[in-house]
Amino acid sequence: MFFRNLTLFRFPASISFDDLETKLAGAALKPVGPLEISSRGFVPPLGRVDGDEGALHHRIGDSLWLTLGGEDRLLPSSVINDLLQKKIDDYEAKNERRPGGKMRRQMKDDLVQELLPRAFVRPVRTDALVDMKHRVIAIDTSSRKVAEAVVSQLREALGSFPALPVNAEVAPRAVLTGWIAGEPLPDALALGDECELRDPADTGAIVKVQRMELAGDEIETHLEAGRQVARLALSLDDHASFVLGEDLVVRKFKLLDGAVDQLESTERDDLRAELDARFALMAGEFQRLFEVLEPALHLSAVD
Amino acid sequence: MLKLFTRKPAGHVRDSIALDLGNGRTVDVARVRHPRARSLKLSVDERGIRLTLPVRASQAAADRFLLAHREWLRARLEELALAHVEPLRPFVTARLPLRGDWLPVEWSRATSNRVHLADGVLHMQVRGAVDGMHASPALRRALQDFYMAEARADIARWLPDYLPDLPRAPTRITLKRMVSQWGSLSPAGVVALDLALVLAHPSAFRYVLVHELCHILHPDHSRAFWDAVDTRFPDWRDERAWFARDGRSLKATLHALLD
């Protein structure tokens, strides 16, 4: 269990996480009903323990681990449309006229009702890390829609959760471009080997570079042509590598040997203890990353 | 049967005609036939002069209308010329607008195009060749990014005052270039604000933010909505009047600098 993407939201200090377990229990995942398309709710982050339901949150120091689970029924529209067409053809053959709009809608509704209980159920899960020290929640997704869904579920569970997407008071694009153009990086950060450069015009050229030395003539040429950095690979000491976007989403977040070594030195048989250790490591590295990014990008607090 | 003989109204039909203003000056007037237009309308803004016609208005009526309003057009063009803002020119532009003020600009060369504010002075760093007449798209984009960052900083400063009294926080707040609106709230809870607001005096910007946040409480312009605005921002009438008077020129200024 390591997060791969981090979409960040900040919340005010007034939010209390007391009595969290009871509040989350009220919003726990219910299995998707036979006629429902999908369901969402919180599930135990560490999974079930010996057939017993585990806790719906896991806390280490200032960090909380929550997991939003869900079940989606898979009912492709092409399947519905194909069967609907067959039904319409049958009707036409029998009655020698095409069914009207209202009747076609009714036929489609009937089909959906008939197919839904038979559709596959696909489980989904999204993990979230709440850092109560820095008052930030990191959601393991690069999709804004999924991240907003997690925040809104948490809002429903807690009653109030005024979280806002993390906000930079400088232009992230200018900061990233500065770093690649030779301005000093914050301590602990180093350039990686991947970047995306974009023309200033919205429909302009996009240059994506992977596995290449970023300090060199090739990149200089693009910068000279006025292109700016939209995504940049960075590493945090030898502990984590990631790609930071101008949308402030951290992608491809990966803990490196420098950090993971600490894990492998201890032998563990128990899966829960293993997950617990991994989360502790992740949460620690995330806090360090946030402490570097917050001043560099002037991330605003929400109170 | 009648259908056969009536012409189907065309959609937008656009052409351009030259109009002699009578003072030796000739201007281009964009002539647009609009399916929903009910009367002839002449309008002037930073995008040019536009004559809107109903689909079936006659050519002669349009010409008569233009001639009758030549004086008015001349006066409006003079007003616009007074408010005209020079486009951004590297190492030439001496002042740039921000938060209701025109700040001095200091130009320098650097490894990347970048704008930053220090002690009331805008430092514009330019990379690459400079011709002194036109700003490169990269430089204009850098200025736009700077305005966005300043706007985000303002919003971040004001938002905590209003969040506790709202049933929910906005999903996110975006800044974009809007043609006629100043802000909007989508059903998904996304607040969109016009980037030009960062050029206005801060209380005007703050009023638009409060206005959109109050739409979270009341998604309309009912009495209850204005009461909600009034408790949070008692001087809203002054700001609204200011927008009606000077709002257009604010949008025109941003348009001149960034496009």
Boltz contact constraints between the chains, C-beta under 6 A:
constraints:
  - contact:
      token1: [A, 148]
      token2: [B, 171]
      max_distance: 6.0
  - contact:
      token1: [A, 162]
      token2: [B, 163]
      max_distance: 6.0
  - contact:
      token1: [A, 162]
      token2: [B, 169]
      max_distance: 6.0
  - contact:
      token1: [A, 164]
      token2: [B, 169]
      max_distance: 6.0
  - contact:
      token1: [A, 165]
      token2: [B, 172]
      max_distance: 6.0
  - contact:
      token1: [A, 167]
      token2: [B, 152]
      max_distance: 6.0
  - contact:
      token1: [A, 167]
      token2: [B, 156]
      max_distance: 6.0
  - contact:
      token1: [A, 169]
      token2: [B, 149]
      max_distance: 6.0
  - contact:
      token1: [A, 169]
      token2: [B, 152]
      max_distance: 6.0
  - contact:
      token1: [A, 169]
      token2: [B, 153]
      max_distance: 6.0
  - contact:
      token1: [A, 170]
      token2: [B, 149]
      max_distance: 6.0
  - contact:
      token1: [A, 171]
      token2: [B, 145]
      max_distance: 6.0
  - contact:
      token1: [A, 171]
      token2: [B, 146]
      max_distance: 6.0
  - contact:
      token1: [A, 171]
      token2: [B, 149]
      max_distance: 6.0
  - contact:
      token1: [A, 173]
      token2: [B, 145]
      max_distance: 6.0
  - contact:
      token1: [A, 174]
      token2: [B, 114]
      max_distance: 6.0
  - contact:
      token1: [A, 174]
      token2: [B, 145]
      max_distance: 6.0
  - contact:
      token1: [A, 177]
      token2: [B, 112]
      max_distance: 6.0
  - contact:
      token1: [A, 178]
      token2: [B, 112]
      max_distance: 6.0
  - contact:
      token1: [A, 181]
      token2: [B, 111]
      max_distance: 6.0
  - contact:
      token1: [A, 181]
      token2: [B, 112]
      max_distance: 6.0
  - contact:
      token1: [A, 182]
      token2: [B, 111]
      max_distance: 6.0
  - contact:
      token1: [A, 200]
      token2: [B, 137]
      max_distance: 6.0
  - contact:
      token1: [A, 200]
      token2: [B, 138]
      max_distance: 6.0
  - contact:
      token1: [A, 200]
      token2: [B, 141]
      max_distance: 6.0
  - contact:
      token1: [A, 201]
      token2: [B, 137]
      max_distance: 6.0
  - contact:
      token1: [A, 224]
      token2: [B, 128]
      max_distance: 6.0
  - contact:
      token1: [A, 226]
      token2: [B, 136]
      max_distance: 6.0
  - contact:
      token1: [A, 226]
      token2: [B, 138]
      max_distance: 6.0
  - contact:
      token1: [A, 300]
      token2: [B, 156]
      max_distance: 6.0
  - contact:
      token1: [A, 302]
      token2: [B, 160]
      max_distance: 6.0
  - contact:
      token1: [A, 303]
      token2: [B, 160]
      max_distance: 6.0
